[in-house]
Amino acid sequence: MNLDEKKIAVIFKAFCDENRIRILKMLTTGEKCACKLLEELNITQPTLSHHMKILCDSGVVVGRKEGKWTHYSISANGVDKAKKYLDSVKKVGSDKIN
């Protein structure tokens, strides 16, 4: 897999915050409106926007505008990219161990 270090860091930054992990868990049951995410999390709208920008920039989450709200869902392609990178690290690590 050929991703530069900056792109890899952006992907894994998405997983480095408790609130973003909570958001990802919520999205595993399907698309959610930002308003529903706000109801579940004890954070402000600007804080949610910050977290969603990081998640969307990573490619792990995608957003779709509908009226004044954005609806978010997990991107299968983004998750696959993160998994493939982890798998490539695992292969390199296992080659060194054996």
C-alpha positions as CSV (number, residue, x, y, z in Angstrom):
1,M,0.0,0.0,0.0
2,N,1.4,3.4,-1.0
3,L,0.2,6.1,1.4
4,D,2.5,8.9,2.5
5,E,3.1,9.5,6.2
6,K,0.9,12.6,6.3
7,K,-2.1,10.8,4.9
8,I,-1.6,7.9,7.3
9,A,-1.4,10.3,10.2
10,V,-4.7,12.0,9.1
11,I,-6.4,8.6,9.0
12,F,-5.3,7.5,12.4
13,K,-5.9,10.9,14.0
14,A,-9.6,10.1,13.6
15,F,-9.2,7.2,16.1
16,C,-7.3,9.2,18.7
17,D,-10.1,10.9,20.7
18,E,-12.8,9.4,23.0
19,N,-15.5,11.5,21.4
20,R,-14.6,10.5,17.9
21,I,-14.6,6.8,19.0
22,R,-18.1,7.4,20.5
23,I,-19.2,9.0,17.2
24,L,-17.8,6.0,15.2
25,K,-19.7,3.6,17.5
26,M,-22.9,5.5,17.0
27,L,-22.4,5.4,13.2
28,T,-22.0,1.6,13.1
29,T,-25.8,1.3,13.4
30,G,-26.3,3.5,10.3
31,E,-26.4,7.1,9.1
32,K,-27.0,9.7,11.8
33,C,-27.9,13.4,11.5
34,A,-25.6,15.8,13.3
35,C,-28.6,16.7,15.5
36,K,-28.9,13.1,16.7
37,L,-25.2,13.0,17.4
38,L,-25.4,16.1,19.5
39,E,-28.3,14.7,21.5
40,E,-26.2,11.6,22.4
41,L,-22.9,13.4,23.2
42,N,-22.4,16.0,25.9
43,I,-20.5,18.4,23.6
44,T,-21.3,21.7,21.8
45,Q,-22.1,22.1,18.1
46,P,-18.8,23.7,17.3
47,T,-17.0,20.8,19.1
48,L,-19.0,18.3,17.1
49,S,-18.1,20.1,13.9
50,H,-14.4,19.9,14.8
51,H,-14.7,16.2,15.4
52,M,-16.7,15.6,12.2
53,K,-14.1,17.5,10.2
54,I,-11.3,15.3,11.5
55,L,-13.4,12.1,10.8
56,C,-14.4,13.3,7.3
57,D,-10.8,14.4,6.5
58,S,-9.6,10.9,7.4
59,G,-12.0,9.4,4.9
60,V,-13.5,7.0,7.5
61,V,-16.7,9.1,7.7
62,V,-18.6,10.8,4.9
63,G,-21.2,13.6,5.3
64,R,-24.3,14.4,3.2
65,K,-26.1,17.7,3.4
66,E,-29.9,17.8,3.8
67,G,-31.3,21.2,4.5
68,K,-29.5,22.8,7.4
69,W,-28.2,19.5,8.8
70,T,-25.5,17.1,7.7
71,H,-26.0,13.4,7.9
72,Y,-22.9,11.2,8.6
73,S,-22.1,7.6,7.9
74,I,-19.1,5.4,7.9
75,S,-17.3,5.0,4.6
76,A,-16.5,1.4,3.8
77,N,-13.7,2.6,1.5
78,G,-12.1,4.7,4.2
79,V,-12.3,1.9,6.7
80,D,-10.8,-0.5,4.1
81,K,-7.9,1.9,3.6
82,A,-7.2,2.1,7.3
83,K,-7.4,-1.7,7.6
84,K,-5.0,-2.2,4.6
85,Y,-2.5,0.1,6.1
86,L,-2.6,-1.7,9.5
87,D,-2.3,-5.1,7.6
88,S,0.8,-3.8,5.8
89,V,2.4,-2.8,9.2
90,K,1.5,-6.2,10.6
91,K,3.2,-8.0,7.7
92,V,6.4,-5.9,8.1
93,G,6.4,-6.6,11.9
94,S,5.8,-10.3,11.5
95,D,8.6,-10.6,8.9
96,K,11.0,-9.1,11.4
97,I,9.9,-11.3,14.2
98,N,10.3,-14.6,12.3
